[in-house]
């Protein structure tokens, strides 16, 4: 490993080997404490909208590690600054605080050798720990950076959180104009660099009618019939392979008994694409399918002239974005991972990085290392080899912000 690490220092030449070695040694020495901290973070429940306890923990750790301007912003994000000399850019490094699991899921993380188990143990307790390891390594190296590094624990990244924390960071935060580049630590594949942001739109479709008895009121328009017809037509959409596009009806509800014409039925729809234009086309198709289904059901000969009503409720929207492969942040990430013996590849994903990408700010999402299975109640993270990715993250950060001359 030492020969690989020396190659990194020699090739990128952002700092001398002795100084870089101190940061790498910290990451190696902290291996056991990082595991203990990951278990401790995972044990603090953080469903979307209820990240406050985990945020308080991260605030305390940021202060202990010597970050400046530590606090909680207007959205609930935890921020802390490693100030630079002012001669380089400000890079934001973020890891989201929330998990995909609701408050009903019991969280009791356990360790089995190198494998850690528990809901959220990887996504994103591992990302938070990798971010803290970066701060600890910078502290051990005792360097003056040319640019500043803003460390952020974001809220509302998962599901219905709709990237709430990152949106605030780039729209309403007083720090927004200081950020020139952005890295999210939020990927389980150790050889992936996410430079494309998959956009999404999610709707709750609500169909409403007069309801009634299945015999006595036969002929009243049926919301479930209209919903089923809309879903059937919607699913016939021919999604392109390039740009990759997907759709899914993931939840359907309605009715109170087998012999009752329901007064209400709902369906929740998820649409995703690498292209904003394609996402808009899919959105328009959904609208047409719903309108036609309602018109057919309301205009049925036995409908008794009572029309259905339908409304579309937007319950989630993530912007598309892309950081070109030629951008410095992408080239640096690929080169550093390659220097550590990996074979990195570019990919698309849905992370906090979608927001800055959509605004034209160079952004990527990077792995926390090891291997993992995420978004499962039996989630696990094998931390074997994690230190390689954390060292690569350190090198990427140093390469992007630069070292101030002494």
Kinemage of the C-alpha trace (Angstrom):
@kinemage 1
@onewidth
@group {chain A} dominant
@subgroup {mainchain}
@vectorlist {calphas} color= white
{ca unk a 1} P 0.000 0.000 0.000
{ca unk a 2} L 2.851 2.402 0.739
{ca unk a 3} L 4.056 2.327 -2.879
{ca unk a 4} L 0.527 3.214 -4.068
{ca unk a 5} L 0.310 6.064 -1.555
{ca unk a 6} L 3.704 7.442 -2.631
{ca unk a 7} L 2.541 7.290 -6.237
{ca unk a 8} L -0.458 9.422 -5.298
{ca unk a 9} L 1.768 12.017 -3.675
{ca unk a 10} L 4.269 12.020 -6.535
{ca unk a 11} L 1.711 12.152 -9.357
{ca unk a 12} L -0.518 14.871 -7.964
{ca unk a 13} L 2.195 16.791 -6.122
{ca unk a 14} L -0.186 18.819 -4.008
{ca unk a 15} L 1.731 18.132 -0.809
{ca unk a 16} L 4.913 16.377 0.286
{ca unk a 17} L 4.933 12.683 1.132
{ca unk a 18} L 5.698 13.218 4.823
{ca unk a 19} L 2.683 15.452 5.312
{ca unk a 20} L 0.377 13.250 3.279
{ca unk a 21} L 1.626 10.191 5.150
{ca unk a 22} L 0.443 11.763 8.415
{ca unk a 23} L -3.098 12.004 7.047
{ca unk a 24} L -3.017 8.458 5.707
{ca unk a 25} L -1.658 7.158 9.014
{ca unk a 26} L -4.505 8.839 10.862
{ca unk a 27} L -7.045 7.022 8.674
{ca unk a 28} L -5.329 3.689 9.367
{ca unk a 29} L -4.969 4.353 13.098
{ca unk a 30} L -8.618 5.431 13.402
{ca unk a 31} L -10.040 2.229 11.886
{ca unk a 32} L -11.483 0.864 15.132
{ca unk a 33} L -12.740 4.212 16.377
{ca unk a 34} L -14.458 4.805 13.029
{ca unk a 35} L -16.312 1.514 13.410
{ca unk a 36} L -17.408 2.448 16.930
{ca unk a 37} L -18.553 5.868 15.732
{ca unk a 38} L -20.460 4.386 12.813
{ca unk a 39} L -22.370 2.100 15.157
{ca unk a 40} L -23.077 5.033 17.481
{ca unk a 41} L -24.376 7.225 14.643
{ca unk a 42} L -26.555 4.437 13.265
{ca unk a 43} L -28.066 3.937 16.722
{ca unk a 44} L -29.433 7.509 16.635
{ca unk a 45} L -32.706 7.250 14.649
{ca unk a 46} L -32.943 9.853 11.896
{ca unk a 47} L -36.106 9.443 9.813
{ca unk a 48} L -36.696 12.232 7.329
{ca unk a 49} L -37.773 15.352 9.212
{ca unk a 50} L -36.512 13.985 12.533
{ca unk a 51} L -32.757 14.407 12.160
{ca unk a 52} L -32.323 16.768 15.121
{ca unk a 53} L -30.698 14.313 17.545
{ca unk a 54} L -28.199 13.133 14.961
{ca unk a 55} L -27.538 16.758 13.974
{ca unk a 56} L -26.708 17.598 17.602
{ca unk a 57} L -24.234 14.706 17.676
{ca unk a 58} L -22.531 15.923 14.497
{ca unk a 59} L -22.357 19.494 15.787
{ca unk a 60} L -20.503 18.288 18.848
{ca unk a 61} L -18.085 16.211 16.772
{ca unk a 62} L -17.393 19.101 14.382
{ca unk a 63} L -16.468 21.302 17.346
{ca unk a 64} L -14.278 18.598 18.902
{ca unk a 65} L -12.390 18.261 15.623
{ca unk a 66} L -11.716 21.992 15.468
{ca unk a 67} L -13.939 23.175 12.630
{ca unk a 68} L -14.868 26.851 12.570
{ca unk a 69} L -18.313 28.455 12.238
{ca unk a 70} L -20.045 25.277 13.409
{ca unk a 71} L -23.816 25.490 13.634
{ca unk a 72} L -27.216 24.421 12.357
{ca unk a 73} L -28.634 26.419 9.451
{ca unk a 74} L -32.197 27.380 8.617
{ca unk a 75} L -33.015 23.992 7.098
{ca unk a 76} L -31.463 21.919 9.887
{ca unk a 77} L -28.166 21.166 8.113
{ca unk a 78} L -25.033 20.973 10.259
{ca unk a 79} L -22.192 23.084 8.859
{ca unk a 80} L -18.561 23.507 9.828
{ca unk a 81} L -15.698 25.214 8.015
{ca unk a 82} L -12.049 24.318 7.544
{ca unk a 83} L -10.878 27.788 6.512
{ca unk a 84} L -8.258 28.244 3.836
{ca unk a 85} L -5.902 31.058 2.990
{ca unk a 86} L -8.367 32.507 0.522
{ca unk a 87} L -6.283 31.820 -2.564
{ca unk a 88} L -8.307 28.795 -3.654
{ca unk a 89} L -11.940 27.747 -4.152
{ca unk a 90} L -14.410 26.648 -1.481
{ca unk a 91} L -15.314 22.993 -1.751
{ca unk a 92} L -18.399 21.663 0.049
{ca unk a 93} L -18.180 18.057 1.262
{ca unk a 94} L -21.538 16.672 2.411
{ca unk a 95} L -23.039 13.522 3.888
{ca unk a 96} L -26.766 13.281 4.549
{ca unk a 97} L -28.034 12.740 8.095
{ca unk a 98} L -31.401 11.138 7.368
{ca unk a 99} L -32.233 7.515 6.647
{ca unk a 100} L -34.846 5.940 4.410
{ca unk a 101} L -36.474 4.215 7.406
{ca unk a 102} L -39.505 5.500 9.288
{ca unk a 103} L -39.804 5.908 13.072
{ca unk a 104} L -41.450 2.495 13.379
{ca unk a 105} L -38.221 0.694 12.408
{ca unk a 106} L -36.173 -0.408 15.403
{ca unk a 107} L -32.474 0.428 15.115
{ca unk a 108} L -30.014 -1.750 17.021
{ca unk a 109} L -26.775 -1.919 15.030
{ca unk a 110} L -24.396 -4.805 15.666
{ca unk a 111} L -20.895 -5.776 14.600
{ca unk a 112} L -19.907 -9.172 13.225
{ca unk a 113} L -16.197 -8.935 12.535
{ca unk a 114} L -15.719 -6.519 9.635
{ca unk a 115} L -19.462 -6.503 8.863
{ca unk a 116} L -21.719 -3.936 10.513
{ca unk a 117} L -25.479 -4.504 10.454
{ca unk a 118} L -28.441 -2.220 11.074
{ca unk a 119} L -30.942 -0.012 9.231
{ca unk a 120} L -28.951 2.915 7.844
{ca unk a 121} L -25.546 1.522 8.876
{ca unk a 122} L -24.228 2.192 5.369
{ca unk a 123} L -26.617 4.779 3.944
{ca unk a 124} L -25.607 7.045 5.373
{ca unk a 125} L -23.854 6.429 8.700
{ca unk a 126} L -20.853 5.317 6.633
{ca unk a 127} L -20.883 8.587 4.688
{ca unk a 128} L -20.962 10.658 7.876
{ca unk a 129} L -18.066 8.668 9.338
{ca unk a 130} L -16.010 9.099 6.146
{ca unk a 131} L -16.586 12.855 6.354
{ca unk a 132} L -15.460 12.922 9.999
{ca unk a 133} L -12.376 10.887 9.049
{ca unk a 134} L -11.480 13.539 6.469
{ca unk a 135} L -11.694 16.267 9.102
{ca unk a 136} L -9.571 14.221 11.501
{ca unk a 137} L -6.939 13.603 8.833
{ca unk a 138} L -6.742 17.312 7.970
{ca unk a 139} L -6.272 18.077 11.647
{ca unk a 140} L -3.442 15.525 11.924
{ca unk a 141} L -1.718 16.911 8.820
{ca unk a 142} L -1.785 20.469 10.192
{ca unk a 143} L -1.779 22.038 6.734
{ca unk a 144} L -2.817 25.470 5.551
{ca unk a 145} L -5.118 24.943 2.608
{ca unk a 146} L -5.345 27.443 -0.220
{ca unk a 147} L -9.106 27.055 -0.487
{ca unk a 148} L -11.659 26.331 2.220
{ca unk a 149} L -13.611 23.133 2.832
{ca unk a 150} L -17.193 23.438 4.051
{ca unk a 151} L -18.327 20.214 5.716
{ca unk a 152} L -22.090 19.687 5.774
{ca unk a 153} L -24.436 17.140 7.296
{ca unk a 154} L -27.558 17.593 5.184
{ca unk a 155} L -31.175 16.864 6.067
{ca unk a 156} L -33.997 15.615 3.862
{ca unk a 157} L -31.959 13.736 1.255
{ca unk a 158} L -33.999 10.547 1.278
{ca unk a 159} L -37.453 9.965 -0.202
{ca unk a 160} L -40.003 12.655 0.520
{ca unk a 161} L -37.279 14.858 1.974
{ca unk a 162} L -36.842 15.943 -1.640
{ca unk a 163} L -33.211 17.117 -1.136
{ca unk a 164} L -34.544 19.783 1.225
{ca unk a 165} L -31.274 20.456 3.010
{ca unk a 166} L -29.152 20.718 -0.113
{ca unk a 167} L -31.740 22.906 -1.833
{ca unk a 168} L -31.515 25.327 1.074
{ca unk a 169} L -27.723 25.267 0.953
{ca unk a 170} L -27.711 26.456 -2.660
{ca unk a 171} L -30.729 28.778 -2.631
{ca unk a 172} L -31.337 30.403 0.762
{ca unk a 173} L -28.197 29.778 2.815
{ca unk a 174} L -25.863 32.753 3.338
{ca unk a 175} L -23.071 30.356 2.339
{ca unk a 176} L -24.499 29.641 -1.125
{ca unk a 177} L -22.305 32.070 -3.065
{ca unk a 178} L -19.125 30.753 -1.472
{ca unk a 179} L -19.419 27.198 -2.813
{ca unk a 180} L -17.536 26.562 -6.041
{ca unk a 181} L -17.550 22.740 -6.026
{ca unk a 182} L -19.517 20.029 -4.249
{ca unk a 183} L -18.913 16.408 -3.226
{ca unk a 184} L -21.559 14.173 -1.666
{ca unk a 185} L -20.275 11.086 0.154
{ca unk a 186} L -23.137 8.734 -0.605
{ca unk a 187} L -22.301 5.666 -2.688
{ca unk a 188} L -21.850 2.006 -1.767
{ca unk a 189} L -19.821 0.916 -4.829
{ca unk a 190} L -16.145 1.712 -4.096
{ca unk a 191} L -15.297 2.224 -7.784
{ca unk a 192} L -18.115 4.539 -8.844
{ca unk a 193} L -17.960 8.289 -9.435
{ca unk a 194} L -21.465 9.711 -9.864
{ca unk a 195} L -21.337 12.673 -12.230
{ca unk a 196} L -24.922 12.470 -13.502
{ca unk a 197} L -28.016 13.350 -11.511
{ca unk a 198} L -31.132 11.326 -12.284
{ca unk a 199} L -34.130 13.627 -12.136
{ca unk a 200} L -37.460 12.482 -10.752
{ca unk a 201} L -41.059 13.553 -10.303
{ca unk a 202} L -43.449 11.818 -7.953
{ca unk a 203} L -47.201 12.283 -7.860
{ca unk a 204} L -50.093 11.177 -5.742
{ca unk a 205} L -53.077 10.821 -8.072
{ca unk a 206} L -56.401 11.301 -6.285
{ca unk a 207} L -59.598 10.169 -8.021
{ca unk a 208} L -62.899 11.160 -6.354
{ca unk a 209} L -66.550 10.447 -7.133
{ca unk a 210} L -69.958 10.258 -5.436
{ca unk a 211} L -69.546 6.675 -4.229
{ca unk a 212} L -72.493 4.461 -3.426
{ca unk a 213} L -73.880 0.932 -3.242
{ca unk a 214} L -72.640 -1.561 -5.806
{ca unk a 215} L -76.248 -2.581 -6.673
{ca unk a 216} L -78.479 0.350 -5.805
{ca unk a 217} L -76.119 2.970 -7.236
{ca unk a 218} L -74.744 0.985 -10.101
{ca unk a 219} L -73.742 3.403 -12.836
{ca unk a 220} L -72.079 5.939 -10.572
{ca unk a 221} L -68.545 6.593 -11.852
{ca unk a 222} L -66.020 4.428 -10.052
{ca unk a 223} L -62.660 6.030 -9.042
{ca unk a 224} L -60.937 2.629 -8.950
{ca unk a 225} L -62.107 1.804 -12.465
{ca unk a 226} L -60.711 5.131 -13.709
{ca unk a 227} L -57.488 4.670 -11.766
{ca unk a 228} L -56.984 1.184 -13.198
{ca unk a 229} L -57.606 2.398 -16.737
{ca unk a 230} L -55.184 5.302 -16.284
{ca unk a 231} L -52.467 3.022 -14.920
{ca unk a 232} L -52.958 0.508 -17.728
{ca unk a 233} L -52.558 3.159 -20.414
{ca unk a 234} L -49.696 4.909 -18.600
{ca unk a 235} L -47.738 1.641 -18.392
{ca unk a 236} L -47.792 1.312 -22.169
{ca unk a 237} L -45.361 4.224 -22.487
{ca unk a 238} L -42.229 3.247 -24.416
{ca unk a 239} L -39.447 4.625 -22.263
{ca unk a 240} L -36.196 5.253 -24.139
{ca unk a 241} L -32.992 3.461 -23.189
{ca unk a 242} L -31.003 6.606 -23.943
{ca unk a 243} L -31.523 8.830 -22.080
{ca unk a 244} L -32.376 6.165 -19.556
{ca unk a 245} L -35.929 6.683 -18.275
{ca unk a 246} L -38.148 4.729 -15.899
{ca unk a 247} L -41.601 4.866 -14.332
{ca unk a 248} L -43.412 2.975 -11.608
{ca unk a 249} L -46.791 2.925 -9.898
{ca unk a 250} L -45.712 1.847 -6.449
{ca unk a 251} L -48.790 2.280 -4.298
{ca unk a 252} L -52.556 2.038 -4.856
{ca unk a 253} L -55.303 2.559 -2.268
{ca unk a 254} L -59.091 2.857 -2.286
{ca unk a 255} L -62.414 1.374 -1.344
{ca unk a 256} L -63.999 0.243 1.920
{ca unk a 257} L -65.756 -3.011 0.984
{ca unk a 258} L -66.385 -5.349 -1.913
{ca unk a 259} L -69.971 -4.125 -2.358
{ca unk a 260} L -69.303 -0.390 -2.178
{ca unk a 261} L -68.547 1.930 -5.073
{ca unk a 262} L -65.580 3.816 -3.663
{ca unk a 263} L -65.706 7.559 -3.281
{ca unk a 264} L -61.929 7.840 -3.481
{ca unk a 265} L -58.904 6.022 -4.887
{ca unk a 266} L -55.243 7.030 -4.967
{ca unk a 267} L -52.097 5.926 -6.761
{ca unk a 268} L -48.513 7.051 -6.217
{ca unk a 269} L -46.321 7.340 -9.300
{ca unk a 270} L -42.534 7.605 -9.587
{ca unk a 271} L -40.931 8.842 -12.838
{ca unk a 272} L -37.180 9.166 -13.421
{ca unk a 273} L -34.915 10.159 -16.277
{ca unk a 274} L -31.437 11.369 -17.120
{ca unk a 275} L -33.106 14.060 -19.256
{ca unk a 276} L -35.350 16.881 -18.078
{ca unk a 277} L -37.018 16.970 -21.497
{ca unk a 278} L -37.827 13.261 -21.393
{ca unk a 279} L -39.114 13.619 -17.842
{ca unk a 280} L -41.449 16.381 -19.009
{ca unk a 281} L -42.733 14.194 -21.854
{ca unk a 282} L -43.444 11.354 -19.440
{ca unk a 283} L -45.175 13.785 -17.088
{ca unk a 284} L -47.411 15.041 -19.915
{ca unk a 285} L -48.250 11.451 -20.896
{ca unk a 286} L -49.370 10.712 -17.340
{ca unk a 287} L -51.639 13.748 -17.428
{ca unk a 288} L -53.264 12.678 -20.698
{ca unk a 289} L -53.803 9.115 -19.454
{ca unk a 290} L -55.540 10.368 -16.329
{ca unk a 291} L -57.761 12.812 -18.213
{ca unk a 292} L -58.851 10.203 -20.738
{ca unk a 293} L -59.569 7.587 -18.081
{ca unk a 294} L -61.715 9.997 -16.080
{ca unk a 295} L -63.579 11.168 -19.169
{ca unk a 296} L -64.335 7.593 -20.210
{ca unk a 297} L -65.559 6.589 -16.760
{ca unk a 298} L -67.626 9.760 -16.320
{ca unk a 299} L -69.088 9.423 -19.797
{ca unk a 300} L -70.118 5.783 -19.442
{ca unk a 301} L -73.778 5.229 -20.464
{ca unk a 302} L -74.606 4.184 -16.901
{ca unk a 303} L -72.718 6.994 -15.180
{ca unk a 304} L -75.852 8.979 -14.354
{ca unk a 305} L -74.073 12.151 -15.537
{ca unk a 306} L -71.984 12.417 -12.378
{ca unk a 307} L -68.393 13.188 -13.299
{ca unk a 308} L -65.271 12.074 -11.496
{ca unk a 309} L -62.824 14.628 -10.163
{ca unk a 310} L -59.064 14.040 -10.198
{ca unk a 311} L -56.092 15.969 -8.959
{ca unk a 312} L -52.368 15.405 -9.170
{ca unk a 313} L -50.376 16.195 -6.017
{ca unk a 314} L -46.641 16.635 -6.543
{ca unk a 315} L -44.994 14.782 -3.645
{ca unk a 316} L -41.406 14.855 -4.850
{ca unk a 317} L -39.232 16.437 -7.505
{ca unk a 318} L -35.490 16.154 -8.062
{ca unk a 319} L -33.739 18.086 -10.812
{ca unk a 320} L -31.663 16.455 -13.520
{ca unk a 321} L -28.047 17.469 -13.797
{ca unk a 322} L -24.698 16.448 -15.191
{ca unk a 323} L -21.080 17.335 -14.528
{ca unk a 324} L -19.125 16.687 -17.743
{ca unk a 325} L -16.323 14.137 -17.623
{ca unk a 326} L -13.861 16.839 -18.627
{ca unk a 327} L -14.509 18.953 -15.528
{ca unk a 328} L -11.576 19.138 -13.127
{ca unk a 329} L -13.542 17.673 -10.218
{ca unk a 330} L -14.363 14.534 -12.244
{ca unk a 331} L -10.874 14.115 -13.684
{ca unk a 332} L -9.319 14.503 -10.244
{ca unk a 333} L -11.626 11.949 -8.655
{ca unk a 334} L -10.967 9.371 -11.373
{ca unk a 335} L -7.210 9.908 -11.255
{ca unk a 336} L -7.008 9.596 -7.484
{ca unk a 337} L -9.058 6.398 -7.395
{ca unk a 338} L -6.950 4.952 -10.202
{ca unk a 339} L -3.765 5.827 -8.277
{ca unk a 340} L -5.069 3.680 -5.416
{ca unk a 341} L -5.409 0.692 -7.720
{ca unk a 342} L -9.102 0.984 -8.513
{ca unk a 343} L -10.871 0.922 -11.859
{ca unk a 344} L -13.377 3.760 -11.409
{ca unk a 345} L -16.296 4.329 -13.753
{ca unk a 346} L -18.713 7.192 -14.217
{ca unk a 347} L -22.355 6.651 -13.357
{ca unk a 348} L -25.711 8.293 -12.717
{ca unk a 349} L -27.512 8.479 -9.396
{ca unk a 350} L -29.939 10.462 -7.285
{ca unk a 351} L -28.081 12.270 -4.490
{ca unk a 352} L -27.624 15.701 -2.959
{ca unk a 353} L -25.315 16.421 -5.905
{ca unk a 354} L -28.359 16.711 -8.187
{ca unk a 355} L -28.969 20.210 -6.852
{ca unk a 356} L -25.602 21.824 -7.629
{ca unk a 357} L -25.377 19.893 -10.918
{ca unk a 358} L -28.697 21.398 -12.000
{ca unk a 359} L -27.301 24.860 -11.221
{ca unk a 360} L -24.149 24.323 -13.271
{ca unk a 361} L -21.894 23.971 -10.214
{ca unk a 362} L -19.291 21.178 -10.611
{ca unk a 363} L -20.482 18.340 -8.387
{ca unk a 364} L -20.057 14.595 -7.931
{ca unk a 365} L -20.981 11.878 -5.456
{ca unk a 366} L -18.245 9.568 -4.183
{ca unk a 367} L -18.148 6.251 -2.285
{ca unk a 368} L -17.496 5.779 1.417
{ca unk a 369} L -15.658 2.521 0.747
{ca unk a 370} L -16.132 -1.121 1.625
{ca unk a 371} L -19.118 -3.077 0.353
{ca unk a 372} L -22.742 -2.662 1.346
{ca unk a 373} L -26.398 -3.509 0.811
{ca unk a 374} L -28.582 -0.465 1.411
{ca unk a 375} L -32.245 0.591 1.813
{ca unk a 376} L -33.043 -2.673 3.576
{ca unk a 377} L -34.077 -3.377 7.154
{ca unk a 378} L -31.249 -5.955 7.176
{ca unk a 379} L -28.806 -3.385 5.753
{ca unk a 380} L -25.126 -4.218 6.157
{ca unk a 381} L -21.718 -2.672 5.521
{ca unk a 382} L -18.486 -4.630 5.214
{ca unk a 383} L -15.805 -2.073 6.062
{ca unk a 384} L -12.952 -4.157 4.640
{ca unk a 385} L -10.869 -1.864 2.430
{ca unk a 386} L -12.790 1.258 3.430
{ca unk a 387} L -9.567 3.111 4.293
{ca unk a 388} L -8.547 3.104 0.604
{ca unk a 389} L -11.595 5.160 -0.390
{ca unk a 390} L -11.212 7.512 2.562
{ca unk a 391} L -7.573 8.133 1.632
{ca unk a 392} L -8.619 8.762 -1.953
{ca unk a 393} L -11.246 11.223 -0.678
{ca unk a 394} L -8.548 13.040 1.282
{ca unk a 395} L -6.343 13.243 -1.788
{ca unk a 396} L -9.220 14.480 -3.931
{ca unk a 397} L -10.024 17.245 -1.435
{ca unk a 398} L -6.387 18.371 -1.218
{ca unk a 399} L -6.013 18.330 -4.992
{ca unk a 400} L -9.115 20.455 -5.531
{ca unk a 401} L -8.557 23.159 -2.915
{ca unk a 402} L -4.746 23.222 -3.036
{ca unk a 403} L -2.104 23.867 -0.398
{ca unk a 404} L -1.137 27.389 0.646
{ca unk a 405} L 2.521 28.271 0.341
{ca unk a 406} L 4.336 28.523 3.642
